[in-house]
Amino acid sequence: MKKAWIILTWKLFNRRDVEVHNMLGSFFQDLNKDVPLVLEYFDKTLKGETVGKVDTQRMKDMVAVHVRLGDYVPEMRVDINWYREVIENIIKERPQQRFALFSDGSDEELRPLLTIPNVERCFFGNAFADMWAISKSKFVIASDSTFSAWGAFLGQRPILFSKRHFPPVYDGKVPEAVIGTTTNLPSDFMIYL
């Protein structure tokens, strides 16, 4: 109630004691010039117990797949079959490639992916640990979510979207693609397999 009152009185009376910030700003665009500073901040503030369950050595050989379902209405979701087909196309090229699946969806919702032998569902104890694990992967097959984007950004990993409702994550120095309904991996991603 207090927050609603502050917003209402700020709008009605142009309160000078209230500052309003757009928390997403320009998303990642203004961070690209300061990647070393951002990474230094995370290195200094990160507690070992927060990410202690993440096997970074194992993650560096995996492709991260992030599927956001829980709080997304159906039109915001990426079709589960898109992920499946992208994974299957990668496996055709690299049969031994392993995938780390991160999601807030149920096992039933994720069944089309979990039935692929090369896919392993991962949870490292908390959301930040999962983002950290994503940052250690080869590259990211992303949902239309800044969770995927933060994971990729923190590791400066290539990121592949079906769709994205926010500006590009990178400024051109790291591969990033929005491929729509196609499921073929762009050629500049193949070198990461």
C-alpha positions as CSV (number, residue, x, y, z in Angstrom):
1,M,0.0,0.0,0.0
2,K,2.8,2.4,0.8
3,K,4.4,1.9,-2.6
4,A,1.1,2.5,-4.4
5,W,0.6,5.7,-2.3
6,I,4.1,7.0,-3.2
7,I,3.5,6.3,-6.9
8,L,0.1,7.9,-6.8
9,T,1.2,11.1,-5.0
10,W,4.3,11.3,-7.1
11,K,2.2,11.3,-10.3
12,L,-0.5,13.6,-8.9
13,F,1.7,16.1,-7.1
14,N,5.0,15.9,-8.9
15,R,6.8,15.0,-5.7
16,R,10.5,16.0,-5.8
17,D,11.4,13.6,-3.0
18,V,10.7,10.6,-5.2
19,E,13.1,9.3,-7.9
20,V,11.8,6.8,-10.5
21,H,14.2,4.5,-12.2
22,N,13.6,2.2,-15.1
23,M,15.4,-0.8,-13.7
24,L,16.1,-2.4,-17.1
25,G,17.4,0.8,-18.6
26,S,18.9,-0.1,-22.0
27,F,19.3,-3.7,-20.9
28,F,22.9,-4.7,-21.7
29,Q,23.8,-2.0,-24.1
30,D,25.3,0.4,-21.6
31,L,27.2,-2.4,-19.9
32,N,29.1,-3.6,-22.9
33,K,31.7,-0.9,-22.6
34,D,32.3,-1.9,-19.0
35,V,32.4,-5.7,-19.2
36,P,35.7,-6.0,-17.2
37,L,34.3,-3.7,-14.5
38,V,31.0,-5.7,-14.3
39,L,32.9,-9.0,-14.1
40,E,35.3,-7.6,-11.4
41,Y,32.3,-6.6,-9.4
42,F,30.8,-10.1,-9.5
43,D,34.2,-11.7,-8.7
44,K,34.6,-9.5,-5.6
45,T,31.1,-9.9,-4.3
46,L,30.4,-13.5,-5.2
47,K,30.4,-15.9,-2.2
48,G,31.8,-19.4,-2.8
49,E,28.8,-21.0,-1.2
50,T,26.4,-19.3,-3.6
51,V,28.0,-21.1,-6.6
52,G,29.8,-23.9,-4.9
53,K,27.7,-26.6,-6.5
54,V,28.5,-25.5,-10.0
55,D,31.0,-27.8,-11.8
56,T,32.7,-25.2,-14.0
57,Q,35.0,-27.8,-15.6
58,R,32.0,-29.9,-16.7
59,M,30.0,-26.9,-17.9
60,K,32.7,-25.7,-20.3
61,D,32.0,-28.8,-22.4
62,M,28.2,-28.3,-22.4
63,V,25.8,-26.2,-24.3
64,A,23.4,-24.4,-21.9
65,V,19.7,-24.5,-22.7
66,H,17.4,-22.1,-20.8
67,V,13.6,-22.7,-21.1
68,R,11.5,-20.2,-19.3
69,L,7.9,-21.4,-18.7
70,G,6.6,-20.8,-15.2
71,D,5.7,-17.1,-15.2
72,Y,5.4,-16.6,-19.0
73,V,2.0,-16.5,-20.7
74,P,1.9,-18.8,-23.7
75,E,2.6,-16.0,-26.3
76,M,5.8,-15.1,-24.5
77,R,7.1,-18.6,-24.4
78,V,9.4,-20.2,-27.1
79,D,7.9,-23.4,-28.5
80,I,9.5,-26.4,-26.7
81,N,9.8,-28.1,-30.1
82,W,12.1,-25.3,-31.3
83,Y,14.6,-26.1,-28.5
84,R,14.2,-29.8,-29.3
85,E,14.9,-29.3,-33.0
86,V,17.9,-27.0,-32.4
87,I,19.4,-29.6,-30.1
88,E,18.7,-32.4,-32.5
89,N,20.4,-30.4,-35.3
90,I,23.5,-29.9,-33.1
91,I,23.6,-33.6,-32.3
92,K,23.5,-34.5,-36.0
93,E,26.8,-32.4,-36.3
94,R,28.3,-33.4,-33.0
95,P,26.7,-36.7,-31.7
96,Q,28.5,-36.5,-28.3
97,Q,27.6,-32.9,-27.5
98,R,26.0,-32.6,-24.0
99,F,23.4,-30.1,-23.0
100,A,22.6,-28.6,-19.6
101,L,18.9,-27.7,-19.3
102,F,17.9,-24.9,-17.0
103,S,14.2,-24.2,-16.5
104,D,11.4,-23.2,-14.2
105,G,9.1,-25.7,-16.0
106,S,8.0,-29.0,-14.7
107,D,9.5,-32.3,-15.9
108,E,6.2,-33.0,-17.7
109,E,6.4,-29.7,-19.6
110,L,10.1,-30.4,-20.5
111,R,9.6,-34.0,-21.5
112,P,10.3,-33.4,-25.2
113,L,13.8,-32.3,-24.2
114,L,14.4,-34.6,-21.3
115,T,13.8,-37.7,-23.5
116,I,16.9,-36.7,-25.5
117,P,19.8,-38.8,-24.0
118,N,22.3,-35.9,-24.3
119,V,20.2,-33.5,-22.3
120,E,20.6,-33.3,-18.5
121,R,18.3,-31.1,-16.3
122,C,20.5,-29.0,-14.0
123,F,19.8,-27.0,-10.8
124,F,22.7,-25.8,-8.7
125,G,20.8,-24.7,-5.6
126,N,19.7,-21.2,-6.5
127,A,18.9,-18.9,-9.5
128,F,22.2,-17.1,-9.5
129,A,24.2,-20.4,-9.4
130,D,22.3,-21.5,-12.5
131,M,23.1,-18.2,-14.2
132,W,26.7,-18.7,-13.2
133,A,26.7,-22.2,-14.6
134,I,25.2,-20.9,-17.9
135,S,28.1,-18.4,-18.0
136,K,30.6,-21.2,-18.0
137,S,29.0,-23.1,-20.9
138,K,30.1,-23.2,-24.6
139,F,27.2,-21.1,-25.6
140,V,23.5,-20.5,-24.7
141,I,20.3,-21.6,-26.5
142,A,18.1,-19.0,-24.9
143,S,14.5,-18.3,-24.0
144,D,13.1,-14.8,-24.5
145,S,14.4,-13.9,-21.1
146,T,17.0,-11.7,-19.5
147,F,17.9,-14.7,-17.3
148,S,19.4,-16.4,-20.3
149,A,21.0,-13.1,-21.4
150,W,22.6,-12.5,-18.0
151,G,24.0,-16.0,-18.0
152,A,25.6,-15.5,-21.4
153,F,26.7,-11.9,-20.6
154,L,28.5,-12.9,-17.5
155,G,30.6,-15.4,-19.4
156,Q,30.6,-13.4,-22.7
157,R,29.2,-16.6,-24.3
158,P,27.5,-16.6,-27.7
159,I,23.7,-16.6,-27.4
160,L,21.0,-18.0,-29.7
161,F,17.4,-16.9,-29.5
162,S,14.3,-17.9,-31.3
163,K,12.9,-14.5,-30.4
164,R,13.9,-11.6,-28.1
165,H,11.8,-8.8,-26.8
166,F,14.7,-6.7,-25.7
167,P,17.7,-5.1,-27.5
168,P,20.8,-7.1,-28.4
169,V,22.9,-8.4,-25.5
170,Y,26.3,-7.6,-27.2
171,D,27.7,-4.9,-29.3
172,G,28.9,-7.2,-32.1
173,K,32.0,-8.6,-30.4
174,V,30.3,-11.9,-29.3
175,P,28.1,-14.0,-31.6
176,E,24.4,-13.4,-31.0
177,A,21.5,-14.5,-33.3
178,V,17.8,-14.3,-33.3
179,I,16.8,-17.1,-35.8
180,G,13.0,-17.1,-35.5
181,T,11.4,-20.5,-36.2
182,T,14.4,-21.9,-38.1
183,T,16.3,-24.5,-36.1
184,N,19.7,-24.6,-37.9
185,L,22.6,-23.4,-36.0
186,P,24.3,-20.3,-37.6
187,S,27.7,-21.1,-38.9
188,D,29.5,-18.8,-36.6
189,F,28.2,-20.9,-33.6
190,M,29.6,-24.1,-35.0
191,I,33.2,-23.3,-34.0
192,Y,32.1,-23.3,-30.4
193,L,31.0,-27.0,-30.5
